[in-house]
Amino acid sequence: METKPFETVCIIGAGFMGAQIGLHCATHGYTVWFVDILEEELQRAVQRHSEELDARLEKEQITPDEKEAILSRTHVTTKIQEGAPKAQLVIESVPERLEIKHEVFTQLDEVCLSHTILATNSSSIRISAIEEVTNRPKKVLNMHFYPPVWQRTMVELMRGTATSDETIESVRQFVRTIDLTPLLVRRESTGFIFNRVWRAIKKECLHLVDNGVASHEDVDRAWMIATAMPAGPFGLMDVVGLDVVRDIEMVYYRESGDETDAPPKFLLDKIERGELGMKTGKGFYTYPNPAFQAPGWLKGDKEN
Ligand SMILES: NC(=O)c1ccc[n+]([C@@H]2O[C@H](COP(=O)([O-])OP(=O)(O)OC[C@H]3O[C@@H](n4cnc5c(N)ncnc54)[C@H](O)[C@@H]3O)[C@@H](O)[C@H]2O)c1
């Protein structure tokens, strides 16, 4: 086991991703400070942590003492100047808007110790678009996690224009100490590594249906039979949310200007009708019991 390169980690933004990343660090022995502008988000994160640990307790994956120890290592505050200066690594996970990221990194650069490493968990904003607001470009990087953090056990690390080898090495070591696999993105890349692969699959599947080649059900059946996965690309898009899928496709489209990268009209029509996937009860499938989970569906017994 690698030795811990840091003692304390600070998470900025205790929402969906920040809460998970911080809990995972605390589970692996780190002291964690959560900073959020909203007190209710902090309380929600504490509640989610407690529920997640109770579920692990029930499965006998942890003991009651371990639960208490993990929770005692986590701290919450609405003041960045209270949490961030205590950390040797800060992971920012605020909403995906450049101006918010700029504001947070400007504050972090002011309040953090000079050796503290600053990372963004952004899905699409490169650190090179953020680094300029700091005076420590050698100590900033993208650190991209996948939810649920404890199940999708990889973290993609991507440099900015000046990120040092030392920074990458300590973060790589840190990632191993929280039992995740660090993947190094060697050149700046929208979508890092895995999202590029997933995006190619998603784009082709959307084209197959848009061009009338196959139904989304048969595309999913092909995928599920070939890979033995429990859902196909359309089922997965429903989980992500079709509006989020559209927004991500738009990022690639704006970057390339290539018409084939634009989200297809049938997807936009679904969004227009409020069919956003699992979160609205209908997307490509209907929820909570999507057809692809029904017995016999894979054999083509039932159409959705
Ligand atoms: N959702 C995903 O599946 C996913 C996966 C990987 C990466 N990401 C990235 O993670 C980041 C966060 O996404 P999320 O889904 O957790 O969003 P979210 O909306 O659930 O959480 C964002 C949190 O940031 C807080 N916040 C807003 N402004 C702040 C500020 N100035 N200082 C401190 N806190 C502030 C909000 O109150 C909220 O609690 C985004 O950059 C996103 O691209 C998301």
Ligand as a Chemical Component Dictionary entry (heavy atoms), coordinates in Angstrom:
data_LIG
# 
_chem_comp.id                   LIG 
_chem_comp.type                 NON-POLYMER 
_chem_comp.pdbx_formal_charge   0 
_chem_comp.three_letter_code    LIG 
# 
loop_
_chem_comp_atom.comp_id 
_chem_comp_atom.atom_id 
_chem_comp_atom.alt_atom_id 
_chem_comp_atom.type_symbol 
_chem_comp_atom.charge 
_chem_comp_atom.model_Cartn_x 
_chem_comp_atom.model_Cartn_y 
_chem_comp_atom.model_Cartn_z 
_chem_comp_atom.pdbx_ordinal 
LIG N1  N1  N 0  -22.757 14.485 -12.204 1  
LIG C1  C1  C 0  -21.846 13.670 -12.707 2  
LIG O1  O1  O 0  -22.120 12.519 -13.071 3  
LIG C2  C2  C 0  -20.423 14.142 -12.823 4  
LIG C3  C3  C 0  -19.391 13.199 -13.088 5  
LIG C4  C4  C 0  -18.051 13.654 -13.123 6  
LIG C5  C5  C 0  -17.775 15.002 -12.953 7  
LIG N2  N2  N 1  -18.804 15.897 -12.733 8  
LIG C6  C6  C 0  -18.454 17.310 -12.522 9  
LIG O2  O2  O 0  -18.550 17.568 -11.126 10 
LIG C7  C7  C 0  -18.898 18.946 -10.915 11 
LIG C8  C8  C 0  -20.102 19.000 -9.983  12 
LIG O3  O3  O 0  -21.163 18.277 -10.535 13 
LIG P1  P1  P 0  -22.367 17.727 -9.626  14 
LIG O4  O4  O 0  -23.178 16.850 -10.503 15 
LIG O5  O5  O -1 -21.830 17.226 -8.345  16 
LIG O6  O6  O 0  -23.154 19.107 -9.353  17 
LIG P2  P2  P 0  -24.160 19.486 -8.136  18 
LIG O7  O7  O 0  -25.004 20.582 -8.667  19 
LIG O8  O8  O 0  -24.801 18.263 -7.572  20 
LIG O9  O9  O 0  -23.183 20.067 -7.000  21 
LIG C9  C9  C 0  -22.554 21.320 -7.077  22 
LIG C10 C10 C 0  -22.461 21.893 -5.668  23 
LIG O10 O10 O 0  -21.629 23.064 -5.702  24 
LIG C11 C11 C 0  -22.177 24.025 -4.807  25 
LIG N3  N3  N 0  -21.644 25.337 -5.176  26 
LIG C12 C12 C 0  -22.059 26.193 -6.149  27 
LIG N4  N4  N 0  -21.252 27.283 -6.171  28 
LIG C13 C13 C 0  -20.324 27.112 -5.195  29 
LIG C14 C14 C 0  -19.231 27.896 -4.726  30 
LIG N5  N5  N 0  -18.931 29.056 -5.284  31 
LIG N6  N6  N 0  -18.506 27.424 -3.675  32 
LIG C15 C15 C 0  -18.817 26.244 -3.079  33 
LIG N7  N7  N 0  -19.840 25.454 -3.499  34 
LIG C16 C16 C 0  -20.584 25.878 -4.542  35 
LIG C17 C17 C 0  -23.684 23.862 -4.970  36 
LIG O11 O11 O 0  -24.387 24.415 -3.860  37 
LIG C18 C18 C 0  -23.813 22.339 -5.070  38 
LIG O12 O12 O 0  -23.982 21.743 -3.801  39 
LIG C19 C19 C 0  -19.135 19.532 -12.302 40 
LIG O13 O13 O 0  -17.972 20.205 -12.711 41 
LIG C20 C20 C 0  -19.372 18.309 -13.173 42 
LIG O14 O14 O 0  -18.966 18.514 -14.508 43 
LIG C21 C21 C 0  -20.104 15.489 -12.649 44 
# 
loop_
_chem_comp_bond.comp_id 
_chem_comp_bond.atom_id_1 
_chem_comp_bond.atom_id_2 
_chem_comp_bond.value_order 
_chem_comp_bond.pdbx_ordinal 
LIG N1  C1  SING 1  
LIG C1  O1  DOUB 2  
LIG C1  C2  SING 3  
LIG C2  C3  SING 4  
LIG C2  C21 DOUB 5  
LIG C3  C4  DOUB 6  
LIG C4  C5  SING 7  
LIG C5  N2  DOUB 8  
LIG N2  C6  SING 9  
LIG N2  C21 SING 10 
LIG C6  O2  SING 11 
LIG C6  C20 SING 12 
LIG O2  C7  SING 13 
LIG C7  C8  SING 14 
LIG C7  C19 SING 15 
LIG C8  O3  SING 16 
LIG O3  P1  SING 17 
LIG P1  O4  DOUB 18 
LIG P1  O5  SING 19 
LIG P1  O6  SING 20 
LIG O6  P2  SING 21 
LIG P2  O7  DOUB 22 
LIG P2  O8  SING 23 
LIG P2  O9  SING 24 
LIG O9  C9  SING 25 
LIG C9  C10 SING 26 
LIG C10 O10 SING 27 
LIG C10 C18 SING 28 
LIG O10 C11 SING 29 
LIG C11 N3  SING 30 
LIG C11 C17 SING 31 
LIG N3  C12 SING 32 
LIG N3  C16 SING 33 
LIG C12 N4  DOUB 34 
LIG N4  C13 SING 35 
LIG C13 C14 SING 36 
LIG C13 C16 DOUB 37 
LIG C14 N5  SING 38 
LIG C14 N6  DOUB 39 
LIG N6  C15 SING 40 
LIG C15 N7  DOUB 41 
LIG N7  C16 SING 42 
LIG C17 O11 SING 43 
LIG C17 C18 SING 44 
LIG C18 O12 SING 45 
LIG C19 O13 SING 46 
LIG C19 C20 SING 47 
LIG C20 O14 SING 48 
# 
